[in-house]
Amino acid sequence: MEAFPIPADTYKLGFIGAGKMAESVARGVVQSGVLPASRIRTSSHSNPLRRQVFESFGVRVLPKNDDVVEESDVVIFSVKPQVVKDVVLQLKPLLSKKKLLVSVAAGVKLKDLQEWAGNSRFIRVMPNTPAAVGEAASVMSLGGAATEEDGNLIANLFGSVGKIWKADEKLFDAITGLSGSGPAYIYLAIEALADGGVAAGLPRELALGLASQTVLGAASMASKTGKHPGQLKDDVASPGGTTITGIHELEKGGFRSVLMNAVVAATKRSRELS
Ligand SMILES: NC(=O)c1ccc[n+]([C@@H]2O[C@H](COP(=O)([O-])OP(=O)(O)OC[C@H]3O[C@@H](n4cnc5c(N)ncnc54)[C@H](OP(=O)(O)O)[C@@H]3O)[C@@H](O)[C@H]2O)c1
């Protein structure tokens, strides 16, 4: 297979679809210094406000999708899943093997993307909404002609908006059920913790602040100390204390199995939808 390395110091990045996810990734890439804004381009579709958003941090907004592809070495398809087929097919004549193609469209398989593009130098990435605050949990899977260097380049780009792992594409429905849908499960947990605080006499604003910061702090402890969460739990549950009393109530309510069931049910739904 002929190799067309992407020049690390000079490559240009294009987004097809100037929406929320494209904005999060573009901002993260610029803010972290991975690429200057002058090497990023997109085009605005029907909503003129999106042009202003991208131009406000220095990204060039070109008239058409074709211009974006022609001027980019790495092209990220960030349109909604239901339009990705049409968009890729329209651009097919321009999608040469010299370009590295990426899709973030939820539920759209590499096999289809590669077929529509006529190019298997494709990488599928599943980010999640905390990309907007630089804390995404993303997973990527490499298509047939994507090289290890291509994977490293995409890990570097998406690493600027959070963490990224590599996984077999057959795991993507389970990934959707866990990290794709997971932020919403945790929003519910934060709201419920705050409600508990209010029920126990705290003012609403204080309760919400404490609940979100507690979730953030616990997540940081789990990811930064490298300790197993069971160990972290044991470390804070003293005999006959308040924490073990609260944990006992959670266990009575089936807290763990409810969370497990949510991930399994969302995985099943993702499989049905794709
Ligand atoms: N947001 C997330 O956290 C998240 C997480 C995981 C995966 N994703 C994936 O990311 C993709 C984008 O999601 P999003 O949340 O960023 O959606 P979004 O904000 O609606 O962005 C989609 C963009 O695509 C544009 N567009 C539509 N048709 C187009 C065309 N023919 N040519 C060029 N642009 C076109 C839209 O422009 P107009 O509005 O002007 O039509 C819009 O700006 C989706 O496939 C989604 O599955 C998103």
The ligand as an SDF file (V2000), in Angstrom:
LIG
                    3D

 48 52  0  0  0  0  0  0  0  0999 V2000
  -22.5860   16.9760   20.5050 N   0  0  0  0  0  0  0  0  0  0  0  0
  -22.0280   15.8980   21.0650 C   0  0  0  0  0  0  0  0  0  0  0  0
  -21.6580   15.8880   22.2310 O   0  0  0  0  0  0  0  0  0  0  0  0
  -21.7720   14.6530   20.2500 C   0  0  0  0  0  0  0  0  0  0  0  0
  -21.3110   13.5060   20.9090 C   0  0  0  0  0  0  0  0  0  0  0  0
  -20.9990   12.3810   20.1490 C   0  0  0  0  0  0  0  0  0  0  0  0
  -21.1500   12.4100   18.7830 C   0  0  0  0  0  0  0  0  0  0  0  0
  -21.6200   13.5470   18.1860 N   0  0  0  0  0  0  0  0  0  0  0  0
  -21.8110   13.5400   16.7470 C   0  0  0  0  0  0  0  0  0  0  0  0
  -21.3040   14.7350   16.2060 O   0  0  0  0  0  0  0  0  0  0  0  0
  -22.0540   15.0470   15.0270 C   0  0  0  0  0  0  0  0  0  0  0  0
  -22.4400   16.4960   15.0830 C   0  0  0  0  0  0  0  0  0  0  0  0
  -23.2250   16.7050   16.2260 O   0  0  0  0  0  0  0  0  0  0  0  0
  -23.4550   18.1590   16.8230 P   0  0  0  0  0  0  0  0  0  0  0  0
  -23.9840   17.9750   18.1800 O   0  0  0  0  0  0  0  0  0  0  0  0
  -22.2510   18.9690   16.5780 O   0  0  0  0  0  0  0  0  0  0  0  0
  -24.6480   18.6480   15.8550 O   0  0  0  0  0  0  0  0  0  0  0  0
  -24.9810   20.1070   15.3390 P   0  0  0  0  0  0  0  0  0  0  0  0
  -24.5700   21.1280   16.3370 O   0  0  0  0  0  0  0  0  0  0  0  0
  -26.3980   20.0820   14.8640 O   0  0  0  0  0  0  0  0  0  0  0  0
  -24.0100   20.2650   14.0890 O   0  0  0  0  0  0  0  0  0  0  0  0
  -24.2500   19.7210   12.8360 C   0  0  0  0  0  0  0  0  0  0  0  0
  -23.8330   20.7720   11.8250 C   0  0  0  0  0  0  0  0  0  0  0  0
  -23.8840   20.2000   10.5220 O   0  0  0  0  0  0  0  0  0  0  0  0
  -24.3130   21.2210    9.6300 C   0  0  0  0  0  0  0  0  0  0  0  0
  -24.7850   20.6330    8.3940 N   0  0  0  0  0  0  0  0  0  0  0  0
  -25.9800   20.0350    8.1470 C   0  0  0  0  0  0  0  0  0  0  0  0
  -26.0290   19.6100    6.8520 N   0  0  0  0  0  0  0  0  0  0  0  0
  -24.8330   19.9710    6.2980 C   0  0  0  0  0  0  0  0  0  0  0  0
  -24.2680   19.8280    5.0050 C   0  0  0  0  0  0  0  0  0  0  0  0
  -24.9410   19.2430    4.0010 N   0  0  0  0  0  0  0  0  0  0  0  0
  -23.0320   20.3190    4.7880 N   0  0  0  0  0  0  0  0  0  0  0  0
  -22.3220   20.9380    5.7910 C   0  0  0  0  0  0  0  0  0  0  0  0
  -22.8110   21.1010    7.0250 N   0  0  0  0  0  0  0  0  0  0  0  0
  -24.0430   20.6180    7.2650 C   0  0  0  0  0  0  0  0  0  0  0  0
  -25.3630   21.9630   10.4070 C   0  0  0  0  0  0  0  0  0  0  0  0
  -25.5340   23.2370    9.8430 O   0  0  0  0  0  0  0  0  0  0  0  0
  -26.9860   23.9570    9.7920 P   0  0  0  0  0  0  0  0  0  0  0  0
  -27.4800   24.0010   11.1990 O   0  0  0  0  0  0  0  0  0  0  0  0
  -26.6550   25.3040    9.2190 O   0  0  0  0  0  0  0  0  0  0  0  0
  -27.8320   23.1150    8.9020 O   0  0  0  0  0  0  0  0  0  0  0  0
  -24.7280   22.0070   11.8110 C   0  0  0  0  0  0  0  0  0  0  0  0
  -23.9240   23.1530   11.9670 O   0  0  0  0  0  0  0  0  0  0  0  0
  -23.2620   14.1080   15.0090 C   0  0  0  0  0  0  0  0  0  0  0  0
  -23.0860   13.1390   14.0150 O   0  0  0  0  0  0  0  0  0  0  0  0
  -23.2800   13.4840   16.3760 C   0  0  0  0  0  0  0  0  0  0  0  0
  -23.7260   12.1370   16.3310 O   0  0  0  0  0  0  0  0  0  0  0  0
  -21.9380   14.6610   18.8850 C   0  0  0  0  0  0  0  0  0  0  0  0
  1  2  1  0
  2  3  2  0
  2  4  1  0
  4  5  1  0
  4 48  2  0
  5  6  2  0
  6  7  1  0
  7  8  2  0
  8  9  1  0
  8 48  1  0
  9 10  1  0
  9 46  1  0
 10 11  1  0
 11 12  1  0
 11 44  1  0
 12 13  1  0
 13 14  1  0
 14 15  2  0
 14 16  1  0
 14 17  1  0
 17 18  1  0
 18 19  2  0
 18 20  1  0
 18 21  1  0
 21 22  1  0
 22 23  1  0
 23 24  1  0
 23 42  1  0
 24 25  1  0
 25 26  1  0
 25 36  1  0
 26 27  1  0
 26 35  1  0
 27 28  2  0
 28 29  1  0
 29 30  1  0
 29 35  2  0
 30 31  1  0
 30 32  2  0
 32 33  1  0
 33 34  2  0
 34 35  1  0
 36 37  1  0
 36 42  1  0
 37 38  1  0
 38 39  2  0
 38 40  1  0
 38 41  1  0
 42 43  1  0
 44 45  1  0
 44 46  1  0
 46 47  1  0
M  CHG  2   8   1  16  -1
M  END
$$$$
